[in-house]
Amino acid sequence: MAIVMPVLMLCWGYAIWGFIKTGRLNDEIKYLDQMEYAKLLTNASTKD
């Protein structure tokens, strides 16, 4: 039991960290997509 509990807590911590990191990556990808879209709109409006 003394070995199992720390290993379980380590696994839970790693899983929670992974979920948080994945969420941040998704937010960053959405932001970069929005920036790219805004750049495309700016370039399209300057060509006219």
mmCIF file of the N, C-alpha and C atoms, coordinates in Angstrom:
data_MODEL
# 
_entry.id   MODEL 
# 
loop_
_atom_site.group_PDB 
_atom_site.id 
_atom_site.type_symbol 
_atom_site.label_atom_id 
_atom_site.label_alt_id 
_atom_site.label_comp_id 
_atom_site.label_asym_id 
_atom_site.label_entity_id 
_atom_site.label_seq_id 
_atom_site.pdbx_PDB_ins_code 
_atom_site.Cartn_x 
_atom_site.Cartn_y 
_atom_site.Cartn_z 
_atom_site.occupancy 
_atom_site.B_iso_or_equiv 
_atom_site.pdbx_formal_charge 
_atom_site.auth_seq_id 
_atom_site.auth_comp_id 
_atom_site.auth_asym_id 
_atom_site.auth_atom_id 
_atom_site.pdbx_PDB_model_num 
ATOM 1   N N  . MET A 1 1  ? 0.828  -1.197 0.000   1.00 0.00 ? 1  MET A N  1 
ATOM 2   C CA . MET A 1 1  ? 0.000  0.000  0.000   1.00 0.00 ? 1  MET A CA 1 
ATOM 3   C C  . MET A 1 1  ? 0.869  1.256  0.000   1.00 0.00 ? 1  MET A C  1 
ATOM 4   N N  . ALA A 1 2  ? 2.009  1.173  0.662   1.00 0.00 ? 2  ALA A N  1 
ATOM 5   C CA . ALA A 1 2  ? 2.902  2.329  0.729   1.00 0.00 ? 2  ALA A CA 1 
ATOM 6   C C  . ALA A 1 2  ? 3.514  2.625  -0.640  1.00 0.00 ? 2  ALA A C  1 
ATOM 7   N N  . ILE A 1 3  ? 3.556  1.652  -1.500  1.00 0.00 ? 3  ILE A N  1 
ATOM 8   C CA . ILE A 1 3  ? 4.106  1.856  -2.844  1.00 0.00 ? 3  ILE A CA 1 
ATOM 9   C C  . ILE A 1 3  ? 3.001  2.230  -3.827  1.00 0.00 ? 3  ILE A C  1 
ATOM 10  N N  . VAL A 1 4  ? 1.840  1.650  -3.646  1.00 0.00 ? 4  VAL A N  1 
ATOM 11  C CA . VAL A 1 4  ? 0.741  1.840  -4.589  1.00 0.00 ? 4  VAL A CA 1 
ATOM 12  C C  . VAL A 1 4  ? 0.194  3.264  -4.547  1.00 0.00 ? 4  VAL A C  1 
ATOM 13  N N  . MET A 1 5  ? 0.001  3.829  -3.379  1.00 0.00 ? 5  MET A N  1 
ATOM 14  C CA . MET A 1 5  ? -0.597 5.171  -3.258  1.00 0.00 ? 5  MET A CA 1 
ATOM 15  C C  . MET A 1 5  ? 0.270  6.255  -3.915  1.00 0.00 ? 5  MET A C  1 
ATOM 16  N N  . PRO A 1 6  ? 1.568  6.315  -3.664  1.00 0.00 ? 6  PRO A N  1 
ATOM 17  C CA . PRO A 1 6  ? 2.362  7.348  -4.357  1.00 0.00 ? 6  PRO A CA 1 
ATOM 18  C C  . PRO A 1 6  ? 2.364  7.172  -5.882  1.00 0.00 ? 6  PRO A C  1 
ATOM 19  N N  . VAL A 1 7  ? 2.386  5.942  -6.339  1.00 0.00 ? 7  VAL A N  1 
ATOM 20  C CA . VAL A 1 7  ? 2.351  5.700  -7.777  1.00 0.00 ? 7  VAL A CA 1 
ATOM 21  C C  . VAL A 1 7  ? 1.016  6.153  -8.359  1.00 0.00 ? 7  VAL A C  1 
ATOM 22  N N  . LEU A 1 8  ? -0.081 5.857  -7.670  1.00 0.00 ? 8  LEU A N  1 
ATOM 23  C CA . LEU A 1 8  ? -1.402 6.309  -8.113  1.00 0.00 ? 8  LEU A CA 1 
ATOM 24  C C  . LEU A 1 8  ? -1.484 7.832  -8.150  1.00 0.00 ? 8  LEU A C  1 
ATOM 25  N N  . MET A 1 9  ? -0.982 8.481  -7.118  1.00 0.00 ? 9  MET A N  1 
ATOM 26  C CA . MET A 1 9  ? -1.011 9.944  -7.076  1.00 0.00 ? 9  MET A CA 1 
ATOM 27  C C  . MET A 1 9  ? -0.157 10.538 -8.192  1.00 0.00 ? 9  MET A C  1 
ATOM 28  N N  . LEU A 1 10 ? 0.960  9.928  -8.493  1.00 0.00 ? 10 LEU A N  1 
ATOM 29  C CA . LEU A 1 10 ? 1.811  10.384 -9.582  1.00 0.00 ? 10 LEU A CA 1 
ATOM 30  C C  . LEU A 1 10 ? 1.088  10.248 -10.923 1.00 0.00 ? 10 LEU A C  1 
ATOM 31  N N  . CYS A 1 11 ? 0.414  9.134  -11.118 1.00 0.00 ? 11 CYS A N  1 
ATOM 32  C CA . CYS A 1 11 ? -0.347 8.916  -12.354 1.00 0.00 ? 11 CYS A CA 1 
ATOM 33  C C  . CYS A 1 11 ? -1.478 9.926  -12.491 1.00 0.00 ? 11 CYS A C  1 
ATOM 34  N N  . TRP A 1 12 ? -2.198 10.186 -11.408 1.00 0.00 ? 12 TRP A N  1 
ATOM 35  C CA . TRP A 1 12 ? -3.281 11.172 -11.441 1.00 0.00 ? 12 TRP A CA 1 
ATOM 36  C C  . TRP A 1 12 ? -2.737 12.561 -11.750 1.00 0.00 ? 12 TRP A C  1 
ATOM 37  N N  . GLY A 1 13 ? -1.640 12.914 -11.110 1.00 0.00 ? 13 GLY A N  1 
ATOM 38  C CA . GLY A 1 13 ? -1.032 14.223 -11.369 1.00 0.00 ? 13 GLY A CA 1 
ATOM 39  C C  . GLY A 1 13 ? -0.600 14.364 -12.812 1.00 0.00 ? 13 GLY A C  1 
ATOM 40  N N  . TYR A 1 14 ? -0.003 13.329 -13.365 1.00 0.00 ? 14 TYR A N  1 
ATOM 41  C CA . TYR A 1 14 ? 0.429  13.355 -14.756 1.00 0.00 ? 14 TYR A CA 1 
ATOM 42  C C  . TYR A 1 14 ? -0.773 13.469 -15.698 1.00 0.00 ? 14 TYR A C  1 
ATOM 43  N N  . ALA A 1 15 ? -1.847 12.769 -15.392 1.00 0.00 ? 15 ALA A N  1 
ATOM 44  C CA . ALA A 1 15 ? -3.053 12.828 -16.222 1.00 0.00 ? 15 ALA A CA 1 
ATOM 45  C C  . ALA A 1 15 ? -3.671 14.226 -16.187 1.00 0.00 ? 15 ALA A C  1 
ATOM 46  N N  . ILE A 1 16 ? -3.761 14.815 -15.017 1.00 0.00 ? 16 ILE A N  1 
ATOM 47  C CA . ILE A 1 16 ? -4.336 16.160 -14.886 1.00 0.00 ? 16 ILE A CA 1 
ATOM 48  C C  . ILE A 1 16 ? -3.462 17.169 -15.628 1.00 0.00 ? 16 ILE A C  1 
ATOM 49  N N  . TRP A 1 17 ? -2.148 17.046 -15.496 1.00 0.00 ? 17 TRP A N  1 
ATOM 50  C CA . TRP A 1 17 ? -1.222 17.935 -16.196 1.00 0.00 ? 17 TRP A CA 1 
ATOM 51  C C  . TRP A 1 17 ? -1.407 17.797 -17.708 1.00 0.00 ? 17 TRP A C  1 
ATOM 52  N N  . GLY A 1 18 ? -1.592 16.581 -18.177 1.00 0.00 ? 18 GLY A N  1 
ATOM 53  C CA . GLY A 1 18 ? -1.797 16.347 -19.603 1.00 0.00 ? 18 GLY A CA 1 
ATOM 54  C C  . GLY A 1 18 ? -3.075 16.989 -20.108 1.00 0.00 ? 18 GLY A C  1 
ATOM 55  N N  . PHE A 1 19 ? -4.163 16.894 -19.331 1.00 0.00 ? 19 PHE A N  1 
ATOM 56  C CA . PHE A 1 19 ? -5.418 17.519 -19.731 1.00 0.00 ? 19 PHE A CA 1 
ATOM 57  C C  . PHE A 1 19 ? -5.285 19.037 -19.778 1.00 0.00 ? 19 PHE A C  1 
ATOM 58  N N  . ILE A 1 20 ? -4.599 19.605 -18.816 1.00 0.00 ? 20 ILE A N  1 
ATOM 59  C CA . ILE A 1 20 ? -4.409 21.057 -18.789 1.00 0.00 ? 20 ILE A CA 1 
ATOM 60  C C  . ILE A 1 20 ? -3.567 21.491 -19.985 1.00 0.00 ? 20 ILE A C  1 
ATOM 61  N N  . LYS A 1 21 ? -2.493 20.763 -20.257 1.00 0.00 ? 21 LYS A N  1 
ATOM 62  C CA . LYS A 1 21 ? -1.624 21.111 -21.377 1.00 0.00 ? 21 LYS A CA 1 
ATOM 63  C C  . LYS A 1 21 ? -2.364 20.996 -22.703 1.00 0.00 ? 21 LYS A C  1 
ATOM 64  N N  . THR A 1 22 ? -3.164 19.960 -22.859 1.00 0.00 ? 22 THR A N  1 
ATOM 65  C CA . THR A 1 22 ? -3.943 19.777 -24.082 1.00 0.00 ? 22 THR A CA 1 
ATOM 66  C C  . THR A 1 22 ? -4.929 20.929 -24.270 1.00 0.00 ? 22 THR A C  1 
ATOM 67  N N  . GLY A 1 23 ? -5.574 21.332 -23.191 1.00 0.00 ? 23 GLY A N  1 
ATOM 68  C CA . GLY A 1 23 ? -6.507 22.457 -23.267 1.00 0.00 ? 23 GLY A CA 1 
ATOM 69  C C  . GLY A 1 23 ? -5.820 23.735 -23.683 1.00 0.00 ? 23 GLY A C  1 
ATOM 70  N N  . ARG A 1 24 ? -4.634 23.977 -23.151 1.00 0.00 ? 24 ARG A N  1 
ATOM 71  C CA . ARG A 1 24 ? -3.895 25.182 -23.522 1.00 0.00 ? 24 ARG A CA 1 
ATOM 72  C C  . ARG A 1 24 ? -3.464 25.131 -24.978 1.00 0.00 ? 24 ARG A C  1 
ATOM 73  N N  . LEU A 1 25 ? -3.064 23.979 -25.447 1.00 0.00 ? 25 LEU A N  1 
ATOM 74  C CA . LEU A 1 25 ? -2.666 23.852 -26.846 1.00 0.00 ? 25 LEU A CA 1 
ATOM 75  C C  . LEU A 1 25 ? -3.842 24.122 -27.770 1.00 0.00 ? 25 LEU A C  1 
ATOM 76  N N  . ASN A 1 26 ? -5.017 23.622 -27.410 1.00 0.00 ? 26 ASN A N  1 
ATOM 77  C CA . ASN A 1 26 ? -6.204 23.867 -28.235 1.00 0.00 ? 26 ASN A CA 1 
ATOM 78  C C  . ASN A 1 26 ? -6.531 25.351 -28.289 1.00 0.00 ? 26 ASN A C  1 
ATOM 79  N N  . ASP A 1 27 ? -6.394 26.049 -27.151 1.00 0.00 ? 27 ASP A N  1 
ATOM 80  C CA . ASP A 1 27 ? -6.645 27.488 -27.132 1.00 0.00 ? 27 ASP A CA 1 
ATOM 81  C C  . ASP A 1 27 ? -5.634 28.224 -27.998 1.00 0.00 ? 27 ASP A C  1 
ATOM 82  N N  . GLU A 1 28 ? -4.375 27.801 -27.936 1.00 0.00 ? 28 GLU A N  1 
ATOM 83  C CA . GLU A 1 28 ? -3.343 28.450 -28.741 1.00 0.00 ? 28 GLU A CA 1 
ATOM 84  C C  . GLU A 1 28 ? -3.574 28.217 -30.231 1.00 0.00 ? 28 GLU A C  1 
ATOM 85  N N  . ILE A 1 29 ? -3.984 27.023 -30.596 1.00 0.00 ? 29 ILE A N  1 
ATOM 86  C CA . ILE A 1 29 ? -4.269 26.729 -32.005 1.00 0.00 ? 29 ILE A CA 1 
ATOM 87  C C  . ILE A 1 29 ? -5.442 27.568 -32.501 1.00 0.00 ? 29 ILE A C  1 
ATOM 88  N N  . LYS A 1 30 ? -6.486 27.710 -31.697 1.00 0.00 ? 30 LYS A N  1 
ATOM 89  C CA . LYS A 1 30 ? -7.623 28.548 -32.086 1.00 0.00 ? 30 LYS A CA 1 
ATOM 90  C C  . LYS A 1 30 ? -7.190 29.995 -32.278 1.00 0.00 ? 30 LYS A C  1 
ATOM 91  N N  . TYR A 1 31 ? -6.341 30.490 -31.372 1.00 0.00 ? 31 TYR A N  1 
ATOM 92  C CA . TYR A 1 31 ? -5.862 31.868 -31.471 1.00 0.00 ? 31 TYR A CA 1 
ATOM 93  C C  . TYR A 1 31 ? -5.048 32.058 -32.746 1.00 0.00 ? 31 TYR A C  1 
ATOM 94  N N  . LEU A 1 32 ? -4.154 31.121 -33.030 1.00 0.00 ? 32 LEU A N  1 
ATOM 95  C CA . LEU A 1 32 ? -3.332 31.242 -34.237 1.00 0.00 ? 32 LEU A CA 1 
ATOM 96  C C  . LEU A 1 32 ? -4.181 31.153 -35.497 1.00 0.00 ? 32 LEU A C  1 
ATOM 97  N N  . ASP A 1 33 ? -5.205 30.329 -35.494 1.00 0.00 ? 33 ASP A N  1 
ATOM 98  C CA . ASP A 1 33 ? -6.122 30.259 -36.634 1.00 0.00 ? 33 ASP A CA 1 
ATOM 99  C C  . ASP A 1 33 ? -6.843 31.591 -36.838 1.00 0.00 ? 33 ASP A C  1 
ATOM 100 N N  . GLN A 1 34 ? -7.267 32.218 -35.745 1.00 0.00 ? 34 GLN A N  1 
ATOM 101 C CA . GLN A 1 34 ? -7.934 33.507 -35.848 1.00 0.00 ? 34 GLN A CA 1 
ATOM 102 C C  . GLN A 1 34 ? -6.993 34.572 -36.396 1.00 0.00 ? 34 GLN A C  1 
ATOM 103 N N  . MET A 1 35 ? -5.739 34.533 -35.962 1.00 0.00 ? 35 MET A N  1 
ATOM 104 C CA . MET A 1 35 ? -4.755 35.501 -36.449 1.00 0.00 ? 35 MET A CA 1 
ATOM 105 C C  . MET A 1 35 ? -4.503 35.302 -37.945 1.00 0.00 ? 35 MET A C  1 
ATOM 106 N N  . GLU A 1 36 ? -4.401 34.058 -38.358 1.00 0.00 ? 36 GLU A N  1 
ATOM 107 C CA . GLU A 1 36 ? -4.186 33.759 -39.781 1.00 0.00 ? 36 GLU A CA 1 
ATOM 108 C C  . GLU A 1 36 ? -5.385 34.219 -40.615 1.00 0.00 ? 36 GLU A C  1 
ATOM 109 N N  . TYR A 1 37 ? -6.588 34.001 -40.107 1.00 0.00 ? 37 TYR A N  1 
ATOM 110 C CA . TYR A 1 37 ? -7.802 34.425 -40.806 1.00 0.00 ? 37 TYR A CA 1 
ATOM 111 C C  . TYR A 1 37 ? -7.838 35.945 -40.925 1.00 0.00 ? 37 TYR A C  1 
ATOM 112 N N  . ALA A 1 38 ? -7.488 36.641 -39.861 1.00 0.00 ? 38 ALA A N  1 
ATOM 113 C CA . ALA A 1 38 ? -7.470 38.104 -39.891 1.00 0.00 ? 38 ALA A CA 1 
ATOM 114 C C  . ALA A 1 38 ? -6.430 38.602 -40.894 1.00 0.00 ? 38 ALA A C  1 
ATOM 115 N N  . LYS A 1 39 ? -5.287 37.933 -40.956 1.00 0.00 ? 39 LYS A N  1 
ATOM 116 C CA . LYS A 1 39 ? -4.248 38.319 -41.915 1.00 0.00 ? 39 LYS A CA 1 
ATOM 117 C C  . LYS A 1 39 ? -4.742 38.112 -43.346 1.00 0.00 ? 39 LYS A C  1 
ATOM 118 N N  . LEU A 1 40 ? -5.448 37.004 -43.586 1.00 0.00 ? 40 LEU A N  1 
ATOM 119 C CA . LEU A 1 40 ? -5.996 36.759 -44.919 1.00 0.00 ? 40 LEU A CA 1 
ATOM 120 C C  . LEU A 1 40 ? -7.005 37.824 -45.301 1.00 0.00 ? 40 LEU A C  1 
ATOM 121 N N  . LEU A 1 41 ? -7.860 38.220 -44.365 1.00 0.00 ? 41 LEU A N  1 
ATOM 122 C CA . LEU A 1 41 ? -8.839 39.257 -44.655 1.00 0.00 ? 41 LEU A CA 1 
ATOM 123 C C  . LEU A 1 41 ? -8.163 40.580 -44.948 1.00 0.00 ? 41 LEU A C  1 
ATOM 124 N N  . THR A 1 42 ? -7.119 40.899 -44.215 1.00 0.00 ? 42 THR A N  1 
ATOM 125 C CA . THR A 1 42 ? -6.391 42.147 -44.428 1.00 0.00 ? 42 THR A CA 1 
ATOM 126 C C  . THR A 1 42 ? -5.734 42.151 -45.806 1.00 0.00 ? 42 THR A C  1 
ATOM 127 N N  . ASN A 1 43 ? -5.114 41.030 -46.165 1.00 0.00 ? 43 ASN A N  1 
ATOM 128 C CA . ASN A 1 43 ? -4.475 40.948 -47.475 1.00 0.00 ? 43 ASN A CA 1 
ATOM 129 C C  . ASN A 1 43 ? -5.497 41.021 -48.596 1.00 0.00 ? 43 ASN A C  1 
ATOM 130 N N  . ALA A 1 44 ? -6.654 40.410 -48.401 1.00 0.00 ? 44 ALA A N  1 
ATOM 131 C CA . ALA A 1 44 ? -7.685 40.423 -49.438 1.00 0.00 ? 44 ALA A CA 1 
ATOM 132 C C  . ALA A 1 44 ? -8.255 41.828 -49.612 1.00 0.00 ? 44 ALA A C  1 
ATOM 133 N N  . SER A 1 45 ? -8.401 42.568 -48.538 1.00 0.00 ? 45 SER A N  1 
ATOM 134 C CA . SER A 1 45 ? -8.972 43.911 -48.641 1.00 0.00 ? 45 SER A CA 1 
ATOM 135 C C  . SER A 1 45 ? -7.972 44.909 -49.214 1.00 0.00 ? 45 SER A C  1 
ATOM 136 N N  . THR A 1 46 ? -6.684 44.675 -49.060 1.00 0.00 ? 46 THR A N  1 
ATOM 137 C CA . THR A 1 46 ? -5.691 45.599 -49.620 1.00 0.00 ? 46 THR A CA 1 
ATOM 138 C C  . THR A 1 46 ? -5.466 45.363 -51.117 1.00 0.00 ? 46 THR A C  1 
ATOM 139 N N  . LYS A 1 47 ? -5.806 44.176 -51.605 1.00 0.00 ? 47 LYS A N  1 
ATOM 140 C CA . LYS A 1 47 ? -5.634 43.881 -53.034 1.00 0.00 ? 47 LYS A CA 1 
ATOM 141 C C  . LYS A 1 47 ? -6.710 44.562 -53.882 1.00 0.00 ? 47 LYS A C  1 
ATOM 142 N N  . ASP A 1 48 ? -7.843 44.860 -53.295 1.00 0.00 ? 48 ASP A N  1 
ATOM 143 C CA . ASP A 1 48 ? -8.943 45.465 -54.068 1.00 0.00 ? 48 ASP A CA 1 
ATOM 144 C C  . ASP A 1 48 ? -8.686 46.899 -54.389 1.00 0.00 ? 48 ASP A C  1 
# 
